[in-house]
Amino acid sequence: AIPASDALAKSLNIPFVRLLKDFGISKFITLLNNVGFSSIKQSAHHYGLSLILGGADVSLWETTGMYASMGRS
């Protein structure tokens, strides 16, 4: 077991897939929509656990806007 921040830094995908499985894909989609990823419109079944690995159809504008927002906080 390693901290989530280390797993992300080392590109260890399995811990994050497990986190999404425990958290819930539908709940995560709702969270993503609430923070500005409005182009994620498909069901949890459509995306599956690959959602945590970037398996969603988001625009470049949404992605860069999110990174800019995170940089401001």
C-alpha positions in Angstrom: 0.0 0.0 0.0 1.2 3.5 -0.9 -0.4 7.0 -0.4 -2.7 8.1 -3.3 -0.4 11.0 -4.1 2.6 8.7 -4.6 0.5 6.4 -6.8 -0.6 9.3 -9.0 3.0 10.6 -9.2 4.3 7.2 -10.2 1.4 6.6 -12.7 0.2 3.6 -10.7 -3.3 3.3 -12.1 -4.6 0.3 -10.2 -5.0 2.2 -6.9 -7.1 4.9 -8.6 -9.3 2.4 -10.4 -10.0 0.8 -7.1 -10.7 4.2 -5.5 -13.2 4.9 -8.3 -14.8 1.5 -7.9 -15.3 2.2 -4.1 -16.4 5.8 -4.7 -18.8 5.0 -7.5 -18.7 6.0 -11.1 -22.1 7.7 -11.2 -21.1 9.8 -8.1 -17.8 10.7 -9.8 -19.6 11.8 -13.0 -21.9 14.0 -11.0 -18.8 15.5 -9.2 -17.1 16.1 -12.6 -20.2 17.8 -14.0 -20.5 20.0 -10.9 -16.9 21.3 -11.3 -17.3 22.1 -15.0 -16.9 19.1 -17.1 -20.3 19.5 -18.8 -19.5 17.4 -21.9 -19.5 14.1 -19.8 -23.0 13.1 -20.7 -23.0 9.4 -21.0 -24.0 6.9 -18.3 -21.6 5.3 -15.8 -21.9 2.1 -17.7 -20.7 3.8 -20.8 -17.5 5.1 -19.2 -16.8 2.3 -16.7 -13.7 2.4 -14.6 -11.6 3.8 -17.4 -13.1 7.2 -16.5 -10.5 7.6 -13.8 -7.8 7.1 -16.4 -9.0 9.7 -18.8 -11.6 7.7 -20.6 -14.1 10.5 -21.0 -14.9 12.8 -23.9 -14.0 16.3 -22.6 -13.0 19.2 -24.6 -9.6 20.9 -24.5 -11.3 24.0 -23.2 -12.8 22.2 -20.3 -9.5 20.5 -19.5 -7.4 23.6 -19.6 -10.1 25.6 -17.7 -10.0 23.0 -15.0 -6.2 23.1 -14.7 -6.3 26.9 -14.6 -8.9 26.8 -11.9 -6.8 24.4 -9.8 -3.8 26.7 -10.3 -5.8 29.6 -8.8 -6.8 27.7 -5.7 
